Amino acid sequence: MSTLQKRMDRVIRQDIQSMHGYAVQPSAGMVKLDTMENPFRLPAELREELGKRLAEVALNRYPAERGDVLRAKLAEHAAMPEHCDIMLGNGSDELISLLAMACDVPGSTVLAPLPGFVMYEMSARLQGLKFVGVPLTAEFELDLPAMLNAVREHRPALVYLAYPNNPTANLWDDAAIDAIIEAAPGLVVMDEAYQPFAARDSMARLQRHEHVLLMRTMSKFGLAGVRIGYLIGRKPLIAELDKLRPPFNISVLNCETALFALEHADEYARQAAIIRSERDRLLGQLAELPGVTPFKSQANMILARVPDSKKAFEGMRSRGVLVKNVAFMHPLLENCVRLTVGTPEENVKMMDALKASL
């Protein structure tokens, strides 16, 4: 054993040393359809306008009041209720980590359906909290009896409900969600990362339940590289959570880019409409392929079961199209691949690669 390893064993937690880090697939030169990004860039004239605006940002100063302007503009964009407040995060990932930190009292548990977003479990375990995952049904619906039993048994401090869910892309039954919220003794986080592509949202739940938080991101809106997440909840609750936020967690460049994007929300709405139309078209094409079962989607991705997900993934990659083989994530995802909805041109290449790889 090296002296460095001995030193690490002494100062770095063993559970962290045993973990696998979040993996990002190399994508240079590929049609990148593995991480649910908006595939569209801004039109050239808007990119030029944004560049001029960012050139005037005072990079020599710490972020200041513009963050408050962004909070106000996001609250307006989301139609936030008056009795609520909004908190910014460096992407949703930071907000998830801060929630785990805030709820780290002795015996606390984080609960979420599985398969689901990996950061719920990772952030809980990194904070030393117990994580309880409740399997979905074979159709990727909430198993309401199992969820309610888990809530009663574990009394979770945090329950995460992604709406739509990742990687399954579906919206769950509203009555089941409301029953879980009613039963939850702690906080319930409605994660609406894919809200621009969904037919329903949970804003009304903020009106009805004081312990519900709504989490959204600008990543799927079209700013994955900018890293802006936001959390909406009752003012006293947000005031406590905001104490954990690093004071300058949103850079001035990110903030100004987000404000610019909100000023041109109509362009992003146009892009989202194309993505929704392409998603529905892809669902129809996938359903016609022998041996392929696509699952219903309300996000900018489609989960599909294929005869051999490893063969399909590797075959598509060899043909220059990168998707996500999610079969290893959970037994319910056996032989499943997750396909991000791209541009119309990218989607043609994806379907051609998939057909050739089956």
BAGUDO-242755 format. One record per residue: residue number from 1; chain; x, y, z of N, C-alpha, C in turn. Coordinates in steps of 0.2 Angstrom, whole numbers, plus 5000, padded with zeros to 4 digits. Layout:
// residues N
NODE num cadena   nx   ny   nz  cax  cay  caz   cx   cy   cz
NODE NUM      A    X    Y    Z    X    Y    Z    X    Y    Z
...
This chain:
// residues 358
NODE num cadena   nx   ny   nz  cax  cay  caz   cx   cy   cz
NODE   1      A 5004 4994 5000 5000 5000 5000 5004 5006 5000
NODE   2      A 5003 5011 4996 5007 5017 4995 5006 5022 5001
NODE   3      A 5010 5026 5002 5010 5031 5008 5004 5035 5007
NODE   4      A 5002 5037 5000 4997 5041 4998 4990 5038 5000
NODE   5      A 4990 5031 4998 4984 5027 5000 4983 5027 5007
NODE   6      A 4988 5026 5011 4987 5026 5019 4984 5032 5021
NODE   7      A 4987 5038 5018 4985 5044 5020 4977 5045 5018
NODE   8      A 4975 5043 5012 4968 5044 5010 4964 5039 5015
NODE   9      A 4966 5033 5017 4962 5029 5021 4961 5032 5028
NODE  10      A 4966 5036 5030 4965 5040 5036 4960 5046 5036
NODE  11      A 4960 5049 5031 4956 5055 5030 4950 5055 5026
NODE  12      A 4949 5051 5021 4944 5051 5017 4939 5045 5019
NODE  13      A 4933 5046 5019 4928 5041 5021 4928 5035 5017
NODE  14      A 4928 5029 5020 4928 5023 5016 4922 5022 5011
NODE  15      A 4916 5024 5013 4911 5024 5009 4912 5028 5002
NODE  16      A 4915 5033 5003 4916 5037 4997 4922 5034 4993
NODE  17      A 4927 5031 4996 4932 5027 4992 4929 5021 4988
NODE  18      A 4923 5019 4991 4920 5013 4988 4915 5015 4982
NODE  19      A 4913 5021 4982 4908 5023 4977 4911 5024 4970
NODE  20      A 4907 5024 4965 4908 5026 4958 4906 5033 4957
NODE  21      A 4910 5037 4954 4909 5044 4952 4903 5044 4947
NODE  22      A 4900 5050 4946 4895 5051 4940 4899 5050 4934
NODE  23      A 4897 5046 4929 4901 5045 4923 4898 5049 4918
NODE  24      A 4902 5052 4914 4900 5056 4908 4903 5053 4902
NODE  25      A 4899 5051 4897 4902 5047 4891 4905 5052 4886
NODE  26      A 4911 5050 4884 4915 5054 4879 4910 5054 4873
NODE  27      A 4910 5061 4870 4905 5062 4865 4907 5066 4859
NODE  28      A 4914 5067 4858 4917 5071 4853 4915 5067 4846
NODE  29      A 4912 5071 4842 4911 5069 4835 4905 5065 4834
NODE  30      A 4901 5064 4840 4895 5060 4840 4889 5064 4839
NODE  31      A 4883 5061 4837 4877 5063 4837 4875 5062 4845
NODE  32      A 4875 5067 4849 4874 5066 4856 4867 5066 4858
NODE  33      A 4865 5060 4860 4858 5060 4862 4857 5055 4868
NODE  34      A 4861 5057 4873 4862 5053 4879 4860 5057 4886
NODE  35      A 4860 5063 4885 4859 5067 4892 4853 5072 4892
NODE  36      A 4848 5071 4888 4842 5075 4888 4843 5083 4887
NODE  37      A 4848 5084 4883 4849 5092 4882 4845 5094 4876
NODE  38      A 4843 5100 4877 4840 5104 4871 4845 5104 4865
NODE  39      A 4843 5101 4859 4848 5100 4854 4849 5107 4850
NODE  40      A 4845 5112 4851 4845 5118 4847 4849 5123 4850
NODE  41      A 4853 5127 4846 4856 5133 4849 4852 5139 4847
NODE  42      A 4854 5145 4850 4850 5151 4848 4851 5153 4841
NODE  43      A 4847 5156 4837 4848 5159 4831 4854 5163 4831
NODE  44      A 4858 5164 4825 4864 5168 4825 4864 5175 4828
NODE  45      A 4858 5178 4826 4857 5185 4828 4857 5186 4836
NODE  46      A 4853 5181 4839 4853 5181 4846 4859 5179 4850
NODE  47      A 4863 5175 4847 4870 5173 4849 4874 5179 4849
NODE  48      A 4874 5183 4844 4878 5189 4843 4876 5194 4848
NODE  49      A 4869 5195 4849 4867 5199 4854 4869 5197 4861
NODE  50      A 4869 5191 4863 4871 5188 4869 4878 5189 4870
NODE  51      A 4882 5188 4865 4889 5189 4866 4891 5197 4868
NODE  52      A 4888 5201 4865 4889 5208 4866 4887 5210 4873
NODE  53      A 4881 5207 4876 4879 5208 4882 4884 5205 4888
NODE  54      A 4886 5199 4886 4891 5196 4891 4897 5200 4891
NODE  55      A 4899 5203 4886 4906 5207 4886 4906 5213 4891
NODE  56      A 4900 5215 4892 4899 5221 4897 4898 5219 4904
NODE  57      A 4898 5212 4906 4898 5210 4913 4904 5211 4916
NODE  58      A 4903 5214 4922 4909 5215 4927 4912 5209 4930
NODE  59      A 4917 5206 4926 4919 5199 4929 4924 5200 4935
NODE  60      A 4926 5206 4936 4931 5208 4942 4927 5208 4948
NODE  61      A 4920 5208 4948 4916 5209 4954 4912 5202 4956
NODE  62      A 4911 5201 4962 4907 5196 4964 4900 5197 4962
NODE  63      A 4896 5191 4961 4889 5192 4959 4885 5196 4964
NODE  64      A 4881 5200 4962 4877 5204 4967 4870 5204 4965
NODE  65      A 4867 5210 4964 4860 5211 4964 4857 5208 4958
NODE  66      A 4861 5206 4953 4858 5203 4947 4855 5196 4948
NODE  67      A 4857 5193 4954 4854 5187 4956 4847 5188 4958
NODE  68      A 4846 5193 4962 4839 5195 4964 4835 5196 4958
NODE  69      A 4837 5199 4953 4834 5201 4947 4832 5194 4944
NODE  70      A 4836 5189 4944 4835 5183 4941 4830 5179 4945
NODE  71      A 4830 5179 4951 4825 5176 4955 4818 5179 4954
NODE  72      A 4818 5185 4953 4811 5189 4952 4809 5187 4945
NODE  73      A 4813 5186 4940 4811 5185 4933 4809 5177 4933
NODE  74      A 4812 5173 4936 4811 5166 4936 4804 5165 4940
NODE  75      A 4803 5169 4945 4797 5168 4949 4791 5170 4944
NODE  76      A 4792 5175 4940 4787 5178 4936 4786 5172 4930
NODE  77      A 4791 5170 4928 4791 5165 4922 4787 5159 4925
NODE  78      A 4788 5156 4931 4785 5150 4934 4778 5152 4936
NODE  79      A 4776 5158 4937 4769 5160 4940 4769 5158 4947
NODE  80      A 4775 5159 4951 4775 5157 4958 4770 5161 4962
NODE  81      A 4767 5157 4967 4762 5160 4971 4765 5165 4976
NODE  82      A 4761 5170 4978 4763 5176 4982 4766 5174 4988
NODE  83      A 4764 5168 4991 4766 5166 4998 4772 5162 4998
NODE  84      A 4775 5161 4992 4781 5157 4991 4787 5162 4989
NODE  85      A 4793 5158 4990 4799 5162 4988 4803 5157 4984
NODE  86      A 4809 5159 4981 4813 5156 4976 4820 5156 4978
NODE  87      A 4824 5150 4977 4831 5149 4979 4834 5147 4973
NODE  88      A 4840 5150 4971 4844 5148 4965 4849 5143 4967
NODE  89      A 4851 5138 4963 4856 5133 4964 4860 5133 4957
NODE  90      A 4866 5130 4958 4871 5129 4953 4868 5122 4950
NODE  91      A 4863 5123 4946 4860 5117 4943 4855 5114 4949
NODE  92      A 4851 5109 4947 4847 5106 4952 4851 5101 4957
NODE  93      A 4857 5099 4954 4862 5095 4958 4864 5098 4965
NODE  94      A 4865 5105 4965 4867 5108 4971 4861 5109 4975
NODE  95      A 4855 5110 4973 4849 5110 4977 4848 5104 4981
NODE  96      A 4849 5098 4977 4848 5092 4980 4853 5090 4986
NODE  97      A 4859 5093 4985 4864 5092 4990 4863 5096 4996
NODE  98      A 4860 5102 4995 4859 5107 5000 4852 5104 5004
NODE  99      A 4848 5101 5001 4842 5098 5004 4844 5093 5009
NODE 100      A 4849 5088 5006 4851 5083 5011 4855 5086 5017
NODE 101      A 4859 5091 5016 4862 5094 5021 4857 5097 5026
NODE 102      A 4852 5100 5024 4847 5104 5028 4844 5099 5032
NODE 103      A 4842 5093 5030 4838 5088 5033 4842 5082 5037
NODE 104      A 4849 5084 5038 4853 5079 5041 4853 5080 5048
NODE 105      A 4847 5077 5051 4846 5076 5058 4846 5069 5060
NODE 106      A 4848 5067 5066 4849 5060 5068 4843 5056 5066
NODE 107      A 4845 5050 5062 4839 5046 5060 4836 5047 5054
NODE 108      A 4838 5053 5050 4834 5055 5044 4835 5050 5038
NODE 109      A 4829 5050 5034 4829 5045 5029 4827 5049 5023
NODE 110      A 4830 5048 5017 4827 5051 5010 4824 5045 5007
NODE 111      A 4818 5046 5004 4814 5041 5000 4813 5043 4993
NODE 112      A 4813 5039 4988 4811 5040 4982 4810 5034 4978
NODE 113      A 4806 5034 4973 4804 5028 4969 4810 5027 4964
NODE 114      A 4811 5020 4963 4816 5018 4958 4814 5014 4953
NODE 115      A 4816 5014 4947 4822 5018 4945 4820 5026 4945
NODE 116      A 4825 5030 4947 4824 5037 4947 4831 5041 4946
NODE 117      A 4831 5047 4947 4837 5051 4946 4842 5049 4951
NODE 118      A 4848 5048 4949 4853 5045 4953 4856 5049 4959
NODE 119      A 4855 5056 4958 4858 5061 4963 4854 5061 4969
NODE 120      A 4847 5059 4969 4844 5058 4975 4847 5054 4980
NODE 121      A 4849 5048 4978 4852 5043 4982 4860 5045 4984
NODE 122      A 4863 5047 4979 4870 5049 4980 4871 5055 4985
NODE 123      A 4867 5060 4984 4867 5066 4989 4866 5063 4996
NODE 124      A 4861 5059 4997 4859 5057 5003 4865 5053 5006
NODE 125      A 4867 5048 5003 4873 5044 5005 4879 5048 5007
NODE 126      A 4881 5053 5002 4886 5057 5004 4885 5062 5010
NODE 127      A 4879 5063 5012 4878 5067 5018 4877 5062 5024
NODE 128      A 4878 5056 5023 4877 5051 5028 4870 5049 5030
NODE 129      A 4865 5051 5026 4858 5049 5027 4856 5042 5024
NODE 130      A 4851 5039 5027 4849 5033 5024 4844 5034 5018
NODE 131      A 4845 5030 5013 4841 5031 5007 4837 5025 5006
NODE 132      A 4831 5026 5005 4826 5020 5004 4823 5021 4997
NODE 133      A 4824 5016 4993 4821 5016 4986 4815 5011 4985
NODE 134      A 4810 5014 4983 4804 5010 4982 4803 5008 4975
NODE 135      A 4803 5002 4972 4803 5000 4965 4796 5002 4962
NODE 136      A 4796 5005 4956 4790 5006 4953 4787 4999 4950
NODE 137      A 4781 5000 4948 4778 4994 4945 4781 4992 4938
NODE 138      A 4780 4986 4936 4783 4984 4929 4781 4989 4924
NODE 139      A 4776 4993 4924 4774 4998 4919 4777 5005 4921
NODE 140      A 4781 5005 4926 4784 5011 4928 4780 5016 4931
NODE 141      A 4774 5014 4934 4770 5018 4938 4772 5018 4945
NODE 142      A 4769 5022 4949 4771 5022 4956 4767 5016 4959
NODE 143      A 4770 5013 4964 4767 5007 4967 4765 5010 4974
NODE 144      A 4758 5013 4974 4756 5017 4979 4756 5013 4986
NODE 145      A 4753 5007 4986 4754 5003 4993 4761 5003 4995
NODE 146      A 4766 5001 4991 4773 5001 4993 4775 5007 4995
NODE 147      A 4774 5013 4992 4776 5019 4994 4773 5022 5000
NODE 148      A 4767 5020 5001 4763 5022 5008 4766 5018 5014
NODE 149      A 4767 5012 5012 4770 5008 5018 4777 5010 5020
NODE 150      A 4781 5012 5014 4788 5015 5016 4788 5021 5020
NODE 151      A 4783 5025 5018 4782 5032 5021 4781 5031 5029
NODE 152      A 4776 5026 5030 4774 5025 5037 4780 5021 5041
NODE 153      A 4784 5017 5037 4789 5013 5041 4795 5018 5042
NODE 154      A 4797 5022 5037 4803 5025 5038 4803 5033 5040
NODE 155      A 4797 5035 5039 4795 5042 5041 4801 5047 5038
NODE 156      A 4801 5047 5032 4806 5051 5028 4806 5058 5029
NODE 157      A 4812 5061 5030 4813 5068 5030 4812 5071 5023
NODE 158      A 4814 5068 5018 4813 5070 5011 4810 5065 5007
NODE 159      A 4805 5066 5003 4803 5062 4998 4803 5065 4991
NODE 160      A 4807 5062 4986 4807 5065 4980 4803 5062 4975
NODE 161      A 4799 5066 4971 4794 5063 4966 4796 5067 4960
NODE 162      A 4799 5064 4955 4801 5067 4948 4795 5067 4944
NODE 163      A 4793 5072 4941 4787 5073 4937 4788 5077 4931
NODE 164      A 4790 5074 4925 4791 5067 4923 4797 5064 4927
NODE 165      A 4797 5058 4927 4802 5054 4930 4808 5053 4925
NODE 166      A 4814 5052 4928 4820 5051 4924 4823 5044 4927
NODE 167      A 4824 5039 4923 4824 5039 4915 4818 5036 4912
NODE 168      A 4812 5035 4916 4806 5032 4912 4802 5037 4908
NODE 169      A 4803 5044 4909 4800 5049 4905 4793 5050 4906
NODE 170      A 4789 5046 4911 4782 5047 4911 4780 5051 4917
NODE 171      A 4774 5054 4917 4770 5057 4922 4766 5052 4926
NODE 172      A 4767 5052 4933 4763 5047 4937 4756 5050 4938
NODE 173      A 4752 5045 4941 4745 5046 4942 4745 5052 4948
NODE 174      A 4741 5057 4946 4740 5063 4951 4737 5061 4958
NODE 175      A 4732 5056 4958 4729 5054 4964 4734 5050 4968
NODE 176      A 4739 5046 4965 4744 5043 4969 4749 5048 4972
NODE 177      A 4751 5053 4968 4756 5058 4971 4752 5062 4977
NODE 178      A 4746 5064 4976 4743 5067 4981 4742 5063 4988
NODE 179      A 4741 5057 4987 4741 5052 4993 4747 5052 4996
NODE 180      A 4753 5052 4993 4760 5052 4996 4761 5058 4999
NODE 181      A 4759 5064 4996 4760 5070 4999 4756 5071 5006
NODE 182      A 4750 5068 5006 4746 5069 5012 4749 5064 5017
NODE 183      A 4752 5059 5016 4755 5054 5021 4762 5056 5023
NODE 184      A 4766 5060 5019 4773 5062 5021 4773 5066 5027
NODE 185      A 4778 5064 5032 4779 5068 5038 4784 5073 5037
NODE 186      A 4788 5073 5032 4793 5078 5031 4791 5082 5025
NODE 187      A 4797 5084 5021 4796 5088 5015 4795 5083 5008
NODE 188      A 4791 5086 5004 4791 5082 4997 4793 5087 4992
NODE 189      A 4798 5084 4988 4801 5088 4983 4798 5086 4976
NODE 190      A 4794 5090 4972 4792 5088 4966 4797 5091 4961
NODE 191      A 4801 5086 4958 4806 5088 4953 4804 5088 4946
NODE 192      A 4803 5094 4944 4800 5095 4937 4806 5098 4932
NODE 193      A 4811 5094 4932 4816 5096 4927 4814 5096 4920
NODE 194      A 4809 5092 4918 4807 5091 4911 4800 5095 4910
NODE 195      A 4798 5099 4914 4792 5103 4914 4791 5106 4907
NODE 196      A 4796 5109 4903 4794 5112 4897 4791 5107 4892
NODE 197      A 4791 5100 4893 4789 5095 4888 4783 5091 4891
NODE 198      A 4781 5093 4897 4775 5089 4900 4768 5093 4899
NODE 199      A 4763 5089 4899 4756 5091 4899 4754 5094 4905
NODE 200      A 4757 5092 4911 4754 5095 4917 4760 5097 4922
NODE 201      A 4759 5101 4927 4764 5103 4932 4761 5102 4939
NODE 202      A 4765 5104 4944 4763 5103 4951 4762 5110 4954
NODE 203      A 4762 5116 4951 4762 5122 4954 4756 5123 4959
NODE 204      A 4750 5120 4957 4744 5120 4961 4745 5116 4968
NODE 205      A 4750 5112 4968 4751 5108 4974 4755 5113 4979
NODE 206      A 4758 5118 4977 4761 5123 4982 4756 5126 4985
NODE 207      A 4750 5128 4982 4745 5131 4985 4742 5127 4991
NODE 208      A 4741 5120 4989 4738 5116 4994 4742 5113 5000
NODE 209      A 4748 5113 4999 4752 5109 5004 4759 5113 5006
NODE 210      A 4759 5115 5012 4765 5119 5014 4771 5116 5015
NODE 211      A 4771 5109 5014 4777 5105 5015 4780 5103 5008
NODE 212      A 4777 5105 5002 4779 5103 4996 4784 5109 4993
NODE 213      A 4789 5106 4990 4794 5111 4986 4794 5109 4979
NODE 214      A 4794 5114 4975 4795 5113 4968 4802 5114 4965
NODE 215      A 4805 5110 4962 4812 5111 4959 4812 5110 4952
NODE 216      A 4815 5115 4949 4815 5116 4941 4822 5118 4939
NODE 217      A 4824 5117 4933 4830 5119 4930 4829 5122 4924
NODE 218      A 4834 5126 4922 4835 5129 4915 4839 5125 4911
NODE 219      A 4841 5119 4913 4845 5115 4909 4841 5112 4903
NODE 220      A 4835 5109 4904 4831 5106 4899 4827 5112 4895
NODE 221      A 4827 5118 4898 4824 5124 4895 4828 5125 4889
NODE 222      A 4835 5124 4889 4840 5125 4884 4846 5128 4886
NODE 223      A 4848 5128 4893 4854 5131 4895 4857 5126 4900
NODE 224      A 4858 5120 4897 4862 5114 4901 4869 5117 4903
NODE 225      A 4872 5120 4899 4879 5123 4900 4879 5128 4905
NODE 226      A 4874 5131 4907 4874 5137 4911 4873 5136 4918
NODE 227      A 4870 5130 4920 4869 5127 4927 4865 5132 4931
NODE 228      A 4859 5132 4930 4854 5136 4934 4848 5132 4936
NODE 229      A 4848 5130 4943 4842 5127 4945 4838 5131 4950
NODE 230      A 4832 5130 4951 4828 5134 4956 4823 5130 4960
NODE 231      A 4822 5132 4966 4818 5129 4971 4813 5134 4973
NODE 232      A 4806 5132 4973 4801 5136 4975 4797 5133 4981
NODE 233      A 4796 5137 4986 4792 5134 4992 4790 5140 4996
NODE 234      A 4786 5138 5002 4784 5143 5006 4790 5147 5009
NODE 235      A 4788 5154 5010 4794 5158 5012 4798 5156 5018
NODE 236      A 4794 5154 5023 4798 5152 5029 4803 5146 5028
NODE 237      A 4801 5141 5024 4805 5135 5022 4811 5137 5018
NODE 238      A 4809 5141 5013 4815 5144 5008 4820 5148 5012
NODE 239      A 4818 5152 5017 4822 5156 5021 4827 5151 5025
NODE 240      A 4825 5146 5027 4829 5141 5031 4834 5138 5026
NODE 241      A 4832 5135 5021 4836 5132 5016 4841 5136 5013
NODE 242      A 4839 5142 5012 4844 5147 5008 4850 5149 5013
NODE 243      A 4850 5147 5019 4855 5149 5024 4861 5144 5022
NODE 244      A 4860 5138 5018 4865 5134 5016 4868 5135 5010
NODE 245      A 4865 5140 5006 4867 5141 4999 4874 5145 4999
NODE 246      A 4879 5143 4996 4885 5148 4996 4883 5154 4993
NODE 247      A 4886 5160 4996 4884 5166 4994 4884 5168 4987
NODE 248      A 4889 5166 4983 4890 5167 4976 4890 5161 4972
NODE 249      A 4885 5157 4973 4885 5151 4969 4883 5151 4962
NODE 250      A 4880 5157 4960 4878 5158 4953 4883 5163 4950
NODE 251      A 4887 5162 4945 4891 5166 4942 4888 5172 4938
NODE 252      A 4891 5178 4937 4888 5183 4934 4887 5182 4927
NODE 253      A 4891 5177 4923 4890 5176 4917 4883 5171 4916
NODE 254      A 4883 5166 4921 4877 5162 4921 4871 5166 4922
NODE 255      A 4871 5170 4927 4865 5174 4928 4863 5178 4922
NODE 256      A 4868 5182 4919 4866 5186 4914 4863 5182 4908
NODE 257      A 4866 5176 4907 4864 5172 4901 4857 5170 4902
NODE 258      A 4855 5168 4909 4848 5166 4911 4843 5171 4910
NODE 259      A 4845 5177 4912 4841 5183 4911 4839 5184 4903
NODE 260      A 4845 5184 4899 4844 5184 4892 4839 5179 4889
NODE 261      A 4840 5173 4892 4835 5168 4889 4828 5169 4891
NODE 262      A 4827 5171 4897 4820 5173 4899 4817 5178 4895
NODE 263      A 4821 5183 4893 4819 5188 4889 4817 5186 4882
NODE 264      A 4819 5180 4880 4818 5177 4873 4815 5170 4874
NODE 265      A 4810 5170 4879 4807 5163 4881 4803 5161 4875
NODE 266      A 4801 5165 4871 4797 5163 4865 4801 5159 4861
NODE 267      A 4807 5160 4860 4811 5156 4856 4812 5149 4859
NODE 268      A 4813 5149 4865 4814 5142 4869 4807 5138 4869
NODE 269      A 4802 5142 4869 4795 5139 4868 4794 5136 4861
NODE 270      A 4797 5139 4856 4796 5137 4849 4800 5130 4849
NODE 271      A 4806 5130 4852 4811 5124 4852 4807 5118 4855
NODE 272      A 4804 5120 4861 4801 5114 4865 4795 5111 4861
NODE 273      A 4792 5115 4857 4786 5113 4853 4789 5108 4848
NODE 274      A 4794 5110 4845 4797 5105 4840 4799 5099 4843
NODE 275      A 4802 5099 4849 4805 5093 4853 4799 5089 4854
NODE 276      A 4793 5092 4857 4787 5088 4858 4785 5084 4852
NODE 277      A 4784 5088 4847 4782 5085 4840 4786 5079 4838
NODE 278      A 4793 5080 4838 4798 5075 4836 4797 5069 4841
NODE 279      A 4796 5070 4847 4795 5065 4852 4789 5060 4850
NODE 280      A 4784 5063 4849 4778 5060 4847 4779 5056 4841
NODE 281      A 4782 5059 4836 4784 5055 4830 4788 5049 4831
NODE 282      A 4793 5050 4835 4798 5045 4837 4794 5039 4840
NODE 283      A 4790 5041 4845 4786 5035 4848 4782 5031 4843
NODE 284      A 4780 5034 4838 4776 5030 4833 4781 5026 4829
NODE 285      A 4786 5029 4827 4791 5025 4823 4794 5019 4827
NODE 286      A 4796 5020 4834 4799 5015 4838 4794 5009 4839
NODE 287      A 4787 5011 4839 4782 5006 4841 4781 5001 4835
NODE 288      A 4784 5003 4829 4783 4999 4823 4789 4994 4822
NODE 289      A 4794 4995 4826 4800 4991 4825 4799 4984 4829
NODE 290      A 4801 4979 4825 4800 4972 4829 4805 4972 4835
NODE 291      A 4802 4969 4840 4806 4968 4846 4807 4974 4850
NODE 292      A 4804 4980 4848 4806 4986 4852 4799 4988 4855
NODE 293      A 4800 4990 4862 4794 4993 4866 4795 4999 4868
NODE 294      A 4793 5005 4865 4794 5011 4868 4789 5013 4874
NODE 295      A 4791 5016 4879 4786 5018 4884 4784 5025 4884
NODE 296      A 4778 5027 4886 4775 5033 4885 4780 5039 4888
NODE 297      A 4780 5044 4885 4784 5050 4887 4781 5056 4888
NODE 298      A 4783 5060 4893 4781 5067 4893 4787 5071 4894
NODE 299      A 4793 5069 4892 4799 5072 4893 4802 5073 4886
NODE 300      A 4809 5075 4886 4812 5076 4880 4817 5070 4879
NODE 301      A 4814 5064 4881 4818 5057 4880 4812 5052 4880
NODE 302      A 4815 5046 4877 4810 5040 4877 4814 5034 4879
NODE 303      A 4811 5031 4884 4814 5024 4886 4811 5019 4882
NODE 304      A 4815 5015 4879 4813 5009 4875 4816 5003 4877
NODE 305      A 4813 4997 4877 4816 4991 4878 4817 4987 4871
NODE 306      A 4823 4985 4871 4825 4982 4864 4827 4975 4866
NODE 307      A 4828 4970 4861 4830 4963 4862 4837 4963 4866
NODE 308      A 4842 4967 4865 4848 4967 4868 4851 4974 4868
NODE 309      A 4850 4977 4874 4852 4984 4875 4860 4985 4874
NODE 310      A 4864 4981 4876 4871 4982 4875 4873 4982 4868
NODE 311      A 4870 4977 4864 4871 4977 4857 4869 4983 4853
NODE 312      A 4863 4985 4855 4860 4991 4852 4864 4997 4854
NODE 313      A 4866 4998 4860 4870 5004 4862 4877 5004 4858
NODE 314      A 4880 4998 4858 4887 4998 4855 4886 4999 4847
NODE 315      A 4881 4996 4844 4880 4996 4837 4878 5004 4835
NODE 316      A 4874 5007 4839 4873 5014 4838 4879 5018 4839
NODE 317      A 4883 5017 4844 4889 5021 4845 4894 5020 4839
NODE 318      A 4894 5014 4837 4899 5013 4831 4897 5016 4825
NODE 319      A 4890 5018 4825 4888 5022 4819 4887 5029 4820
NODE 320      A 4890 5031 4826 4891 5039 4827 4885 5042 4831
NODE 321      A 4881 5038 4834 4875 5040 4838 4876 5038 4845
NODE 322      A 4876 5043 4850 4877 5041 4857 4871 5041 4861
NODE 323      A 4868 5036 4863 4862 5036 4868 4864 5033 4874
NODE 324      A 4860 5031 4879 4861 5029 4885 4858 5022 4886
NODE 325      A 4863 5017 4888 4861 5010 4890 4859 5011 4897
NODE 326      A 4853 5010 4899 4851 5011 4906 4850 5004 4910
NODE 327      A 4851 4999 4906 4849 4992 4909 4852 4990 4915
NODE 328      A 4858 4993 4917 4862 4992 4923 4859 4995 4929
NODE 329      A 4855 5000 4928 4853 5005 4933 4848 5002 4938
NODE 330      A 4844 4997 4936 4839 4994 4940 4836 4988 4936
NODE 331      A 4834 4983 4940 4832 4977 4936 4825 4978 4932
NODE 332      A 4821 4983 4934 4815 4985 4930 4817 4987 4923
NODE 333      A 4824 4990 4922 4826 4993 4916 4830 4988 4911
NODE 334      A 4828 4981 4912 4832 4976 4909 4831 4977 4901
NODE 335      A 4837 4978 4898 4837 4979 4890 4834 4985 4888
NODE 336      A 4834 4990 4892 4831 4997 4890 4837 5002 4888
NODE 337      A 4835 5006 4883 4840 5011 4881 4836 5018 4882
NODE 338      A 4839 5023 4884 4836 5030 4884 4838 5034 4878
NODE 339      A 4833 5036 4875 4835 5040 4869 4833 5047 4870
NODE 340      A 4837 5052 4869 4836 5059 4870 4833 5061 4863
NODE 341      A 4828 5065 4863 4825 5068 4857 4829 5074 4854
NODE 342      A 4832 5073 4848 4836 5078 4845 4833 5082 4840
NODE 343      A 4836 5085 4836 4834 5089 4830 4831 5084 4825
NODE 344      A 4826 5086 4821 4824 5082 4816 4829 5078 4812
NODE 345      A 4834 5081 4810 4840 5078 4807 4843 5073 4811
NODE 346      A 4845 5074 4817 4848 5070 4822 4843 5064 4823
NODE 347      A 4837 5065 4824 4832 5059 4825 4832 5054 4819
NODE 348      A 4833 5057 4813 4833 5052 4807 4839 5048 4808
NODE 349      A 4845 5051 4810 4851 5047 4811 4851 5042 4816
NODE 350      A 4847 5044 4822 4846 5040 4827 4842 5033 4826
NODE 351      A 4837 5035 4822 4832 5029 4820 4836 5024 4815
NODE 352      A 4840 5027 4811 4843 5023 4806 4849 5019 4810
NODE 353      A 4852 5022 4814 4857 5018 4818 4854 5013 4822
NODE 354      A 4848 5014 4825 4845 5009 4830 4842 5003 4825
NODE 355      A 4839 5005 4820 4837 4999 4815 4843 4995 4813
NODE 356      A 4848 4998 4812 4854 4994 4809 4857 4990 4815
NODE 357      A 4856 4992 4821 4859 4989 4827 4855 4984 4830
NODE 358      A 4849 4983 4828 4845 4978 4832 4846 4971 4829
